[in-house]
Amino acid sequence: MATAGFKTESPFVKRDERTHDASDLKYQKFLDTVSGAVSNKKTVVMALFGVGRAGGIHLGNLMAHSSIRLKYVVESDQRKWKQIQSVCGDGTKIYGHADQVKEMLSDPELNACVICTPTFTHKDIILQCLEAGKAVFSEKPIGETPEDTKVCYMTAEKVNRPLFCGFQRRFDPTFSDIQSRVRKGEAGHIQIIKSISRDSPLPSIEYLKISGGIFHDCMVHDIDMQTWVLGELPSQVHTMANAQIPEIAEIDDYDNVVTTLKFPSGTLGIINVNRFAAYGYDQRLEVFGMKAMYEADNGRPNTAVYSTSTGASSVPIYHSFPSRYEESYAAEMDCFVDVVNGTKELPITYLHSSVVSKIADAAEKSAREGVPVDLTWEKSEVPQGYYC
Ligand SMILES: NC(=O)c1ccc[n+]([C@@H]2O[C@H](COP(=O)([O-])OP(=O)(O)OC[C@H]3O[C@@H](n4cnc5c(N)ncnc54)[C@H](O)[C@@H]3O)[C@@H](O)[C@H]2O)c1
């Protein structure tokens, strides 16, 4: 036996010294659950605004979280109420009107509000909740414009309540592992960072009309990811975009976008966003550094490989964001609970949200005017730890 010489000691020797790799977050979650660390969290009483595509995901996570009690739901479409009530049970009260929300917001037991209504409604609802003294989680983007975003965060600061922005990709185990390795310098100076985000399924045209456009609806995720991974802000962006889908051209939006970003340290960024990918929700990242190259690929619902005489196949990549980012949405809500309880710092601050909004504006301006757009940064605009 040629390999007999490689025999090692019994795995029972030093058994207790062996532990799991830090990347196995699910195993860590299991340990936290059995040790009681999860159930020891203080319960946060919450209200959810809007139960559509994003709100539906959060509704499931709010109901499943052992330290969240969902006391209220606010949903303007009454046709959804019966279904919502059946998911939440009788312990949750449903409201549909702004005048009733006043009564709800005066409930001292209510700690936090989760905002998943369309983007154009965010500012008013966020301000209402903050001014009532509630912590707020808002789906991205916080506001439709940099000014709206600023007003929301200034109010959060004034009333001393956290405003948490739902950039769930930061909680994706693969992206966050890559970010931490890049920030530790393991890949050296990054030469190129490239992200691809292709939407699936095609959203309704009604949604697209109120989405805020592909830059603020979709590309904001990539902008946050690239600046967060690098810890750097671009000095120039240049976009080429078109609308091959006639209905999208009619509403003056784009469905194919490529933005290049020039970072002051010499790193080049490439963001490719598409509104429709027929083969599934395509979300990838590649970071090419002097010392290493890191890739985040698409996951699939199962790992079966079907081999035949003509080749091999597998099931399609995840269909859309609820399945692709299932873990990330749960992890960000868990983080929000810790922020509300004061056991974790707010991970995404005003400066993170506002730089993303400013870069998205510049990328859109470049597409519309057909020229590169320069970006300059005041010291006061730069998030802590970011370079520009
Ligand atoms: N982070 C992500 O991956 C992600 C994914 C999808 C959407 N979003 C964000 O979530 C927000 C909502 O998008 P969506 O796709 O879920 O929209 P949607 O249209 O599917 O759902 C919005 C829901 O809010 C309800 N609503 C509208 N106005 C309301 C009001 N004033 N009060 C109470 N309910 C109201 C609607 O009836 C609907 O049920 C947007 O800001 C979007 O950018 C984020």
The ligand as an SDF file (V2000), in Angstrom:
LIG
                    3D

 44 48  0  0  0  0  0  0  0  0999 V2000
  -32.6840   44.7250   -1.1180 N   0  0  0  0  0  0  0  0  0  0  0  0
  -33.2660   44.1120   -2.1110 C   0  0  0  0  0  0  0  0  0  0  0  0
  -32.7750   43.1140   -2.6080 O   0  0  0  0  0  0  0  0  0  0  0  0
  -34.5730   44.6120   -2.6290 C   0  0  0  0  0  0  0  0  0  0  0  0
  -35.3320   43.8120   -3.4960 C   0  0  0  0  0  0  0  0  0  0  0  0
  -36.5550   44.3090   -3.9540 C   0  0  0  0  0  0  0  0  0  0  0  0
  -36.9830   45.5550   -3.5770 C   0  0  0  0  0  0  0  0  0  0  0  0
  -36.2080   46.3140   -2.7540 N   0  0  0  0  0  0  0  0  0  0  0  0
  -36.6470   47.6490   -2.3280 C   0  0  0  0  0  0  0  0  0  0  0  0
  -37.8280   47.4630   -1.5560 O   0  0  0  0  0  0  0  0  0  0  0  0
  -38.7470   48.5320   -1.7760 C   0  0  0  0  0  0  0  0  0  0  0  0
  -40.0800   47.9270   -2.2180 C   0  0  0  0  0  0  0  0  0  0  0  0
  -39.8940   47.2400   -3.4430 O   0  0  0  0  0  0  0  0  0  0  0  0
  -40.8020   45.9740   -3.8310 P   0  0  0  0  0  0  0  0  0  0  0  0
  -40.2100   45.4020   -5.0440 O   0  0  0  0  0  0  0  0  0  0  0  0
  -41.0250   45.1070   -2.6520 O   0  0  0  0  0  0  0  0  0  0  0  0
  -42.1730   46.7340   -4.1880 O   0  0  0  0  0  0  0  0  0  0  0  0
  -43.6270   46.0870   -4.3140 P   0  0  0  0  0  0  0  0  0  0  0  0
  -44.3760   46.9990   -5.1960 O   0  0  0  0  0  0  0  0  0  0  0  0
  -43.5290   44.6470   -4.6490 O   0  0  0  0  0  0  0  0  0  0  0  0
  -44.2030   46.1760   -2.8170 O   0  0  0  0  0  0  0  0  0  0  0  0
  -44.5210   47.3820   -2.1860 C   0  0  0  0  0  0  0  0  0  0  0  0
  -45.6890   47.1280   -1.2330 C   0  0  0  0  0  0  0  0  0  0  0  0
  -45.9260   48.3070   -0.4800 O   0  0  0  0  0  0  0  0  0  0  0  0
  -47.3270   48.5950   -0.4550 C   0  0  0  0  0  0  0  0  0  0  0  0
  -47.4650   50.0470   -0.2670 N   0  0  0  0  0  0  0  0  0  0  0  0
  -47.2900   51.0230   -1.1810 C   0  0  0  0  0  0  0  0  0  0  0  0
  -47.4090   52.2360   -0.5950 N   0  0  0  0  0  0  0  0  0  0  0  0
  -47.6680   52.0070    0.7190 C   0  0  0  0  0  0  0  0  0  0  0  0
  -47.8850   52.8520    1.8430 C   0  0  0  0  0  0  0  0  0  0  0  0
  -47.8160   54.1850    1.7410 N   0  0  0  0  0  0  0  0  0  0  0  0
  -48.1490   52.2890    3.0500 N   0  0  0  0  0  0  0  0  0  0  0  0
  -48.1950   50.9350    3.1680 C   0  0  0  0  0  0  0  0  0  0  0  0
  -47.9940   50.0770    2.1380 N   0  0  0  0  0  0  0  0  0  0  0  0
  -47.7210   50.6180    0.9290 C   0  0  0  0  0  0  0  0  0  0  0  0
  -47.8410   48.0700   -1.7770 C   0  0  0  0  0  0  0  0  0  0  0  0
  -49.2390   47.7940   -1.7290 O   0  0  0  0  0  0  0  0  0  0  0  0
  -46.9940   46.7890   -1.9360 C   0  0  0  0  0  0  0  0  0  0  0  0
  -47.6160   45.6970   -1.3030 O   0  0  0  0  0  0  0  0  0  0  0  0
  -38.0980   49.4330   -2.8320 C   0  0  0  0  0  0  0  0  0  0  0  0
  -37.4920   50.5170   -2.1770 O   0  0  0  0  0  0  0  0  0  0  0  0
  -37.0240   48.5540   -3.4770 C   0  0  0  0  0  0  0  0  0  0  0  0
  -35.9160   49.3170   -3.9220 O   0  0  0  0  0  0  0  0  0  0  0  0
  -35.0240   45.8570   -2.2650 C   0  0  0  0  0  0  0  0  0  0  0  0
  1  2  1  0
  2  3  2  0
  2  4  1  0
  4  5  1  0
  4 44  2  0
  5  6  2  0
  6  7  1  0
  7  8  2  0
  8  9  1  0
  8 44  1  0
  9 10  1  0
  9 42  1  0
 10 11  1  0
 11 12  1  0
 11 40  1  0
 12 13  1  0
 13 14  1  0
 14 15  2  0
 14 16  1  0
 14 17  1  0
 17 18  1  0
 18 19  2  0
 18 20  1  0
 18 21  1  0
 21 22  1  0
 22 23  1  0
 23 24  1  0
 23 38  1  0
 24 25  1  0
 25 26  1  0
 25 36  1  0
 26 27  1  0
 26 35  1  0
 27 28  2  0
 28 29  1  0
 29 30  1  0
 29 35  2  0
 30 31  1  0
 30 32  2  0
 32 33  1  0
 33 34  2  0
 34 35  1  0
 36 37  1  0
 36 38  1  0
 38 39  1  0
 40 41  1  0
 40 42  1  0
 42 43  1  0
M  CHG  2   8   1  16  -1
M  END
$$$$
